[in-house]
């Protein structure tokens, strides 16, 4: 969702208004507007007003959930939905500016899954402790929970998540490939037969390509940084990941536009009939159903291809976590409200109406989820085996460095690129050097 720790896919909203992508475009922004602070009601004169800052939700999900929580508070609080800008980088900038000024009007914040380390490190996100922490930990999918932890503290509560699957045309490929090697071989064979054959994936110079690399690196057994973000840990797995990315770019399986493609470009290419495979988020499913009903009959899904045969892929997850501001004058109520916003009933609404996968494992066996998520079992499996993006307060710079070094994928030189990446990320961790 978003263009700075998550990627927002700009689909034709009239056709597919409910699906969002949580993968992200990290970038450094030098300018942006700041909303005027909103006041908080006096508890003596009525319910306390809790200001909830979140991305604009074009579905009815967020407003419905807030209405539910306001009713369930029995007059203790009223959640006021404060719209952040549409672009993720602008969302982050607005929050950072206001929190740096100790703005007490912010109570609850919807954070991209890449911001937690930065916000916690700066002292802006109040830790979850005691019963509130236990309520969040209980039943939350482990990798989703990991996005909300910084230096052993739970600093946010996972609200929603997202992951990619392999989408393919069963009229071209009756049996989906299980590995990257098989997928590239299948695509090359289709090319020889003169059939649609491209593998659509995000190769542009933005967060989506960082996510692709992180998925491949994690699936090969690697990581970008260590647990406390003090050291770069790239090595042989990164070389393997980059080798496969380069292999795709140099093969007939690659879309000629690979180096400039984002999620929505991949969707459109598949719908146009030029591709056999697509690595993308679930928003492509309702879109294909609406845009190309004939092809939809053959539009199937499978787990993300393995990098190492027999070892499940570790797809990089996206999503939103709820944090309580350290400067909120009503922290106890803010924690209660945040718990309500992400409880089972409201996560189900967020999934079926808002189009974003839940973070509570139990909901994937709830039959009410099945019509909107016929692929619910594969989504849950992917989430349970998922990876998270490098957790560091300097993530914005780290992501930009990675995306600039791996895009276009045809320019990758595996061993050289790993060394350059190591040097640039080391500089970022030490707040040295310039952003590419």
C-alpha positions in Angstrom: 0.0 0.0 0.0 1.8 3.0 -0.3 4.6 4.4 -2.2 7.1 4.5 0.6 7.3 1.3 2.7 4.5 -0.2 0.7 3.6 0.0 -3.0 0.2 1.2 -3.9 -1.1 -0.2 -7.1 -3.1 2.3 -9.1 -5.7 0.1 -10.6 -8.8 1.4 -12.3 -10.7 1.9 -9.1 -14.1 1.8 -10.8 -13.3 -1.8 -11.7 -11.4 -3.0 -8.7 -12.0 -0.6 -5.8 -11.3 -2.9 -3.0 -7.8 -4.4 -3.5 -4.6 -2.7 -2.3 -1.0 -3.9 -2.5 1.2 -3.8 0.5 4.7 -4.1 -0.8 6.0 -0.4 -1.1 8.1 2.3 -2.7 10.7 3.6 -0.3 11.9 7.1 -1.1 13.3 10.2 0.6 10.9 13.2 0.3 12.1 16.7 0.8 8.8 18.6 0.9 5.2 18.0 1.9 2.2 19.5 3.6 1.3 19.3 7.2 -2.3 19.0 8.4 -3.5 21.3 11.1 -3.6 19.7 14.5 -7.0 18.3 15.5 -8.2 18.9 19.1 -9.1 16.2 21.6 -12.4 16.3 23.5 -12.4 16.8 27.3 -13.3 13.6 29.0 -15.5 15.5 31.5 -17.8 16.7 28.8 -18.2 13.4 26.8 -16.3 10.7 25.1 -12.6 11.3 24.5 -11.8 12.0 20.9 -9.0 9.7 19.6 -7.4 10.9 16.4 -6.6 8.0 14.1 -4.2 8.8 11.2 -4.4 6.4 8.3 -4.1 6.3 4.5 -7.3 7.1 2.6 -9.5 4.0 2.3 -11.7 4.1 -0.8 -13.8 1.2 0.4 -16.3 1.4 3.3 -14.1 -0.8 5.5 -12.4 1.7 7.7 -15.5 3.8 8.4 -17.4 0.7 9.2 -14.7 -0.6 11.6 -14.5 2.8 13.3 -18.3 2.9 13.8 -18.1 -0.6 15.3 -15.4 0.4 17.8 -17.1 3.7 18.8 -20.2 1.7 19.6 -18.2 -0.9 21.5 -16.5 1.8 23.6 -19.8 2.5 25.4 -19.1 6.2 25.5 -15.4 6.0 26.6 -14.0 7.3 23.3 -14.8 8.3 19.8 -12.3 7.5 17.0 -11.9 10.4 14.6 -10.5 9.2 11.2 -7.8 11.7 10.0 -6.9 11.1 6.4 -3.2 11.1 5.5 -2.1 11.8 1.9 -2.6 9.1 -0.7 1.2 8.5 -1.3 3.0 6.6 1.4 6.1 8.8 1.4 3.9 11.8 2.0 2.1 9.9 4.8 5.4 9.2 6.5 6.7 12.7 6.1 3.6 14.2 7.6 3.7 11.9 10.6 7.5 12.4 11.1 7.2 16.2 11.1 4.4 16.3 13.6 5.9 13.7 15.9 9.2 15.5 15.8 7.3 18.5 17.2 5.8 16.3 20.0 2.3 16.8 18.5 -0.1 15.5 21.2 -3.1 15.4 18.8 -1.9 12.2 17.3 -3.3 9.2 19.1 -3.2 6.2 16.8 -1.1 5.8 13.6 -1.3 3.4 10.7 2.3 2.6 10.0 3.7 0.9 7.0 5.6 -2.2 8.0 8.9 -0.6 7.2 8.5 2.4 9.5 8.4 0.7 12.9 12.1 0.7 13.6 12.4 4.4 12.7 9.4 5.4 14.8 10.4 3.3 17.8 14.0 4.3 17.6 13.0 8.0 17.7 10.7 7.4 20.7 7.5 8.2 18.8 5.7 4.8 19.2 4.7 3.7 22.7 5.5 0.0 23.5 2.7 -2.5 23.9 2.9 -4.2 27.3 0.9 -6.4 29.6 -2.5 -7.5 28.6 -2.5 -5.3 25.5 0.6 -7.0 24.3 -0.7 -10.4 25.0 -3.9 -9.7 23.1 -1.8 -8.7 20.0 0.6 -11.6 20.2 -2.1 -14.3 20.6 -3.1 -15.6 17.3 -1.2 -13.2 15.1 0.7 -14.8 12.2 4.4 -14.8 13.3 6.1 -13.0 10.4 3.3 -10.3 10.5 4.0 -9.9 14.2 7.7 -9.7 13.5 7.2 -6.5 11.5 5.9 -4.8 14.7 8.9 -5.7 16.9 12.0 -3.6 17.3 14.8 -4.5 19.7 12.6 -7.0 21.5 9.7 -4.6 22.1 6.3 -4.8 20.5 5.9 -1.3 19.2 2.8 -1.7 17.0 -0.1 -4.2 16.4 -0.4 -5.8 12.9 -3.7 -4.6 11.3 -3.4 -6.2 7.9 -0.8 -7.8 5.7 -0.2 -8.9 2.1 1.9 -11.4 0.0 2.5 -12.4 -3.5 1.4 -15.6 -5.3 2.3 -17.1 -8.7 -0.6 -16.4 -11.1 -0.6 -18.4 -14.3 -2.6 -19.4 -17.3 -3.7 -23.0 -17.1 -4.5 -23.1 -20.8 -0.8 -22.5 -21.4 0.7 -24.3 -18.4 -1.5 -27.1 -17.0 0.9 -27.7 -14.1 2.4 -24.6 -12.4 6.1 -24.6 -11.9 7.4 -25.2 -8.4 10.8 -23.5 -8.8 12.3 -20.5 -10.6 14.3 -22.8 -12.8 11.2 -24.6 -13.9 9.2 -21.4 -14.5 11.9 -19.9 -16.7 12.3 -23.1 -18.6 8.5 -23.3 -19.1 8.4 -19.7 -20.3 11.3 -20.3 -22.8 9.6 -23.4 -24.2 6.4 -21.4 -24.7 8.4 -18.8 -26.5 9.8 -21.4 -28.9 6.2 -22.5 -29.6 5.2 -18.9 -30.4 2.8 -18.7 -27.5 2.4 -16.0 -24.8 5.2 -16.6 -22.4 6.4 -13.6 -20.4 7.0 -13.8 -16.7 5.6 -10.5 -15.3 7.3 -9.2 -12.2 8.3 -5.8 -10.7 11.6 -4.6 -12.2 11.4 -0.8 -12.0 13.6 1.3 -9.8 11.3 1.5 -6.8 10.3 -0.4 -3.7 8.7 -3.3 -5.6 12.1 -4.3 -6.9 13.6 -4.2 -3.4 10.8 -6.6 -2.4 11.7 -8.9 -5.3 15.3 -9.0 -4.3 14.5 -9.4 -0.6 12.2 -12.3 -1.4 14.8 -14.1 -3.5 17.6 -13.5 -1.0 15.5 -14.7 1.9 14.3 -17.7 -0.1 18.0 -18.6 -0.7 18.6 -18.5 3.0 20.0 -15.0 3.3 19.3 -11.7 5.1 20.2 -8.1 4.3 21.2 -7.0 7.9 21.5 -8.6 11.3 18.8 -8.5 14.0 19.9 -5.2 15.5 20.7 -3.6 12.1 24.4 -3.0 12.9 25.9 -5.2 10.2 25.2 -6.1 6.6 24.8 -9.9 6.2 24.7 -10.3 2.4 26.6 -13.2 1.0 26.2 -16.4 -1.1 22.4 -16.3 -0.9 22.4 -12.8 -2.3 24.6 -13.9 -5.2 22.2 -16.7 -5.9 19.2 -14.4 -5.8 20.8 -11.9 -8.2 21.9 -14.7 -10.5 18.3 -15.8 -11.0 17.1 -12.2 -11.4 19.8 -11.6 -14.0 18.9 -15.0 -15.7 15.3 -13.9 -16.1 16.3 -10.5 -17.5 18.5 -12.1 -20.1 16.0 -14.7 -21.2 13.2 -14.8 -23.7 10.9 -15.1 -20.6 11.5 -11.5 -19.7 9.0 -8.8 -20.7 10.9 -6.2 -22.7 9.5 -3.6 -20.3 10.8 -5.5 -17.2 13.1 -2.6 -16.2 10.2 -0.1 -15.9 7.4 -2.3 -14.7 5.4 -2.1 -11.5 2.6 -4.2 -10.1 -0.2 -2.6 -12.2 1.9 -2.9 -15.4 2.3 -6.6 -14.7 -1.5 -6.9 -14.2 -2.3 -5.1 -17.5 0.3 -7.2 -19.4 -1.2 -10.4 -18.2 -4.8 -9.2 -19.0 -3.6 -8.2 -22.5 -2.6 -11.8 -23.2 1.2 -11.5 -23.6 2.2 -13.3 -20.4 2.0 -16.8 -19.1 3.1 -16.1 -15.5 2.8 -13.2 -13.0 4.2 -12.7 -9.6 1.9 -10.3 -7.9 -0.6 -9.5 -5.1 -4.2 -10.8 -4.9 -5.7 -7.6 -6.4 -5.0 -9.1 -9.8 -7.7 -11.8 -9.3 -10.8 -9.6 -9.1 -9.3 -7.4 -11.8 -8.9 -10.3 -14.2 -12.5 -11.4 -13.5 -13.8 -7.9 -14.4 -11.5 -7.0 -17.3 -11.0 -10.3 -19.1 -13.7 -12.8 -18.3 -12.6 -15.2 -21.0 -9.0 -15.4 -19.7 -10.3 -15.5 -16.1 -11.5 -19.1 -16.8 -7.9 -20.1 -17.1 -6.4 -17.7 -14.5 -5.1 -19.8 -11.7 -2.7 -19.4 -8.7 0.0 -21.3 -7.0 2.6 -20.7 -4.3 5.5 -18.4 -5.2 8.3 -20.4 -6.9 11.1 -21.8 -4.8 14.7 -20.6 -5.2 16.0 -23.8 -3.6 14.1 -26.9 -4.7 12.1 -28.3 -1.8 12.5 -25.2 0.4 9.4 -23.0 0.6 9.9 -19.5 -0.8 10.0 -16.7 1.8 7.9 -14.0 0.2 8.3 -10.5 1.5 5.2 -9.4 3.2 3.7 -5.9 3.3 0.9 -4.5 5.4 -0.1 -1.9 8.1 0.6 -1.9 11.8 -1.1 0.2 14.4 1.0 2.3 16.7 0.1 4.5 19.7 1.8 7.8 19.8 4.2 8.4 22.7 2.8 12.0 22.9 -0.9 11.0 23.0 -2.7 12.4 26.1 -5.0 9.3 26.1 -2.6 6.4 25.7 -4.7 3.8 27.7 -7.8 4.5 25.6 -5.7 4.6 22.4 -4.4 1.1 23.1 -8.0 -0.1 23.7 -9.2 1.5 20.5 -6.3 0.0 18.5 -7.1 -3.4 19.8 -10.6 -3.0 18.7 -9.6 -1.8 15.2 -7.7 -5.0 14.6 -9.9 -7.6 16.4 -11.3 -10.6 14.5 -14.6 -9.1 13.5 -13.0 -5.9 12.1 -10.1 -7.7 10.4 -12.7 -9.8 8.6 -14.4 -6.6 7.4 -11.1 -5.2 6.4 -10.4 -8.3 4.3 -13.8 -8.8 2.7 -14.7 -5.2 2.2 -11.3 -3.5 2.1 -9.5 -6.3 0.3 -6.5 -6.7 2.6 -5.5 -10.1 4.1 -5.9 -10.5 7.8 -3.0 -11.0 10.3 -5.0 -13.3 12.5 -4.4 -17.0 11.5 -7.8 -18.1 12.7 -9.6 -16.0 10.1 -8.2 -18.1 7.2 -10.5 -21.0 8.3 -13.5 -18.7 8.6 -15.9 -19.5 5.7 -17.0 -15.9 5.5 -13.5 -15.1 4.0 -13.7 -17.8 1.3 -15.8 -16.1 -1.4 -13.4 -13.1 -1.5 -10.3 -15.3 -1.0 -10.7 -18.6 -2.8 -6.8 -18.7 -2.5 -7.0 -18.3 1.3 -5.1 -21.5 2.0 -2.1 -20.5 -0.2 -2.1 -17.0 1.2 -1.9 -18.3 4.8 0.9 -20.7 3.8 2.8 -17.9 2.1 2.4 -15.7 5.2 3.5 -18.4 7.6 6.7 -18.9 5.6 7.2 -15.2 4.8 10.1 -12.9 5.2 10.1 -9.3 6.3 12.1 -6.4 4.9 15.3 -5.3 6.6 14.4 -3.8 10.0 16.4 -0.6 10.4 15.7 3.0 11.3 17.4 3.9 8.0 15.2 1.6 5.9 14.2 4.3 3.4 17.8 4.7 2.4 18.6 1.0 2.4 15.6 0.3 0.1 16.6 3.1 -2.4 20.2 1.7 -2.5 18.9 -1.8 -3.3 16.4 -0.8 -5.9 19.0 1.4 -7.7 21.5 -1.5 -7.8 19.1 -4.2 -9.1 17.2 -2.1 -11.6 17.2 -2.6 -14.4 17.7 -6.3 -13.7 19.7 -6.7 -17.0 22.4 -4.6 -15.5 23.1 -6.9 -12.6 26.5 -8.5 -12.1 25.9 -10.8 -9.2 29.2 -10.7 -7.3 29.9 -7.0 -8.1 26.4 -5.9 -7.3 26.5 -7.7 -3.9 29.7 -5.9 -3.0 28.4 -2.5 -4.0 25.2 -3.2 -2.1 27.1 -4.2 1.0 29.1 -1.0 0.8 26.1 1.3 0.3 24.0 -0.4 3.0 26.9 -0.2 5.5 27.1 3.5 4.8 23.3 3.8 5.4 23.5 2.0 8.7 26.2 4.4 9.8 24.3 7.4 8.3 27.2 8.0 5.9 27.3 8.7 2.2 24.7 10.0 -0.2 21.4 8.5 -1.2 21.7 7.2 -4.8 
